[in-house]
Amino acid sequence: MFLSLLNEKEQKNFLELAVIAMNVDGKTDEKEQHVIEVYRRETNLNGYEIKNKSEKELISLFQASTKKVRRAVIIELAGVLDADEVIEGSEESWILKLGLDLGFRAVEVRRMIRWTQDFNDLLNEGYDIILK
């Protein structure tokens, strides 16, 4: 949804970080995989091969990005974590630390997570209404 705010290099780095996010809880969910595929289509990076860059390197690269881009990254990563409709403790800890590393206060990160969860809930409700 917001990945168009990122340049191509940032989009590739985002996909790298999204794969890391998907594995934070130690298991890969089919819904998380689907979200990653949606992100690939959104960025037109369908053929991009994940390079397995380190989280530390990716954080460093995003620290140089604008605050707008860093906000988009947090919101979109929250989408990966919330794909199964539950952000577990390890996932929440991970994204909070990431947000702090990217220069946000914990309350800002929690707000972005909450917004993402609320958006996902409304989207699911819309599908329920339409498909009834």
Sequence and secondary structure as in RCSB ss.txt:
>XXXX:A:sequence
MFLSLLNEKEQKNFLELAVIAMNVDGKTDEKEQHVIEVYRRETNLNGYEIKNKSEKELISLFQASTKKVRRAVII
ELAGVLDADEVIEGSEESWILKLGLDLGFRAVEVRRMIRWTQDFNDLLNEGYDIILK
>XXXX:A:secstr
  GGGS HHHHHHHHHHHHHHHTTTS   HHHHHHHHHHHHHTT TT       HHHHHHHHHTS HHHHHHHHH
HHHHHHTTTS   HHHHHHHHHHHHHTT  HHHHHHHHHHHHHHHHHHHHHHHHHH 
